Amino acid sequence: MAPRGALFQHLADLEQAASRERQLARQRLRQKRSGEILTTYMAFPLNAAKERMAEGMAIGDAVQLVHVTTNQYDANAIEVRWRDQWIGFIPRYLAALLVAEVPELATGVEAVITELATTTERDAFRLQLSIPIEQASEAVRKLAINADFSWDFDRDRGDDKLRLVLRCSEKSLRDLCEVLKPVATISKSGYSYYPLEDGRSFPWYVSLTGLDDGPLPQESLIEAQIRQAFAVASESTLQAERERNFEQQSTRLAEISERLQESRLTEQKLQREVSKTRQELDRRRSNSIRRREEIEQQVDAAERERQELQEELSLASQLLDLADKAQATALLEKEELEATYAPLENEVLYLRSLVSQRQAWGSASSERAALLPDNQADALLQRLVQDLRDGAARQTPRQILELVDRLVPGSLVLLPSALKSADEASGFEHCEKLFDQVWKLATDYRQLRMEGGPDKLAAQVFGTTAWAAKESTTTANNAAGKAERTFDYKGEPLLMLQHLKIGVKDSANRTLRLHFEWDGDDGVVVIGHCGRHLYVEGH
């Protein structure tokens, strides 16, 4: 139902006076600016119109269009402000075009209100804006939003009705409805914000049905009526004509291309003949140059061969001198090692006898133990151990294991895996530290376990930095980690998580791990690995 009251009457008066005011506003715009004038609409509910009228909104008022980059719904949103008040947004399709083509929107573009009226169905309040663009781009001109009259069929609305979309003035829309009444029933018409997919804007629509519930009128009949009244064909017809023109031009272009191709083939044939002649000349010239180069290369090769023979003779002489020097150096090193080894061997023999005596004395009575010269023996033992530790720097990990095993027989069990891993770590640089740890394993640690001490007291022997009672939970539960730490002992698999540590760097020459386990039944320390850091997941 149409609204009643003073507001409706006021809007009706505005609609009657709109034509004259619009003409004056457009005339002022033409005098002020040149270029393109884009026209668009904003729609409000009727109850919002009363507030706008009370505030004094009128045809000819200026409004500001400002691009709002912070809008969370549309990065191209353009606000419409009247008297510094926000009153809405322009349609999205037009906003996208303006943001791309009109850089002045960043600081604001002025537009003019050129129409205030209700819609045709009296269900909303409509505001028409005219936007002058001083420097209109090709895209703005191609859009041609302010064209006098253009239309097309909308074939996406079903088969039960025929829908037209138009770009024209409201008066032209009403005239069109009058023209179509003799051939069709107008079920609905009005303003629609409807853009086609190619970006063209058709703000008006007209829905048609058959006369007296009869069949829909033929599109050709509707187009004939509109062309007779407005002398304008539909966009579809114009597009079809353009396509036909394009086909004709394409045919002509194909003919020209064919003749051009024939000309190019002739040109290519001539170029091939010229190329063959040039190739023959180049071939003869190249043969002459190649023969000359071959002679020069033979001369150069003979000279290089002479120089190489001379260099080989000189190198052989140098190698012979180096071999003589290396042999002399090796002999000196052998003599030094023999001189160093002899006293060490004597000290080892003495130390073994001393250890045997201390073990025998340790089980004797207190009266016999009183006869042992403890201070002298301990001092001598410490001195010998220190000498062995100093000499260990020149040994390999395997030599360290075998040396301690000979010094303290029956205290260690060296599994084949331990000797193999020690051989692989032959370049380890801190063997003096390794000797200290293996010596403590065979003496202090073994004595502690023989006396019934718990395994955790190993921290007192080696220190918490060098000794680890177990691996991390991740490594202990990892299949690859467990496999590398399990060794064959007495025909059974033995998992060795307890280990000693030297170094933390990712270097085989500076980092070493020694995995071991205590066999209480035999009273020995079983060593399963002495070499590289074993597998750790992610390392």
Disulfide bonds with the S-S distance in Angstrom:
none
